[in-house]
Amino acid sequence: MSRDETSVISLTGPDSHRLVRSPGVGVVVIGPAGTTPRPDLVVAAGDAIDWSVFDPFTVPAGYPWPRRIVYEGDDTGFFGWARRRPIETFDWRPRAAHAVDASAAQIGHLGITLRDAPLRLTVPSAPHGSLSVTGDLGLLTAAPADGDACPRLAFAPDTLPSPDAAPLRLPDLPAFAGAHSVDVTVRPLRQPFDCASLLQFPEVRSVALAGQLAGVDALARLRHLTALQLRYCPDLAGLPALHDWPDLTHLIAFNVEDATGRRLRGELRRSGRQWRHSSVSQLRGPEWFATEYGLPFSAWQGRKAKAAVTAYRAAERDIAAATAPAAVEAAVRAFVGVINAMPGIETPDREDAGEAVFQLTAATPFGDLTEAALKWFDDARDF
């Protein structure tokens, strides 16, 4: 596909929607108008959906398209559809309560956001699948498929604004007691995540943590760890020494507080082990977490990150001083122009730039201009 292609599809009724496919874009967003991200296909949350309308579409290599579907709504028919049609990634935000059996669904990665109602889920049994849950984890009741190994797990629980709030624990999830891989992400400088709640996964081999942490000393009791990843952690005081995990051979510490980071570098050098793709990099002082972390470019590297942050701050100042919406548009277009000039902008970078435009225009002197701004973004970008 070398240019945009438009198809009329019967998603919720005869010829109900126009689907535009753009080169290199493998995701489609479906949901009610006004939701974020902006839907490509607008449906009401309660609409019945014919998921089979996507059956004719493939990428040039023949793999089913879209590779990723983002859906907000309550039609659970995609689980049945996925029994015969594999889906690489499906991100779902239900609004009503559901009990669903996804055990036969061929979904490589299932992402679920829970904030409105409870969900009882029998998880997909893809051999190398993963499950991520965002939001209010207390709304989830999970059961593994009979006879299948636990999927890779990732949790991103909602946290309170205060870093002084009592640490947040994962709810008890006995269905996942045999998990071998668990990731938990919270934001820095907010309510911390209590690492002791990971002890409910005694067989875990791989742990990845990001954000404000508490109780990191409890990680020493995860005796089977072979891989540990720590990202965007402003306080790692009390982190066990690497020799406390006799089988650990993979360590990533990225954008972590500098004191513990320096200690980890020394332990890596002195350990005498054969480390696999391990590194301790981008050590940070407290001021970085306070001023730079919240920007979408926190994972960008070197000059590219510096130029993006500089352009973002300039747009931020121009928007704050704007006396007309046209000045906001000019600031957005100037920001996008800087990104246009950067070499090698890939799909994740494009998503980060779009998120930056969304952040810049969510609260302007003229109110929320995100809908218009995303159109300016699409019009101005050449990546």
Helices and strands as residue ranges (DSSP letters): E 5-9, E 17-21, E 27-31, E 41-42, G 51-54, E 68-72, H 77-81, E 87-93, E 98-101, E 107-114, E 119-122, E 130-135, G 137-139, E 140-143, E 152-157, G 174-176, E 181-185, E 193-194, G 195-200, E 206-210, E 213-214, G 216-221, E 227-233, G 242-244, E 250-256, H 258-270, E 279-281, H 286-291, H 302-320, H 325-340, H 347-361, H 370-380
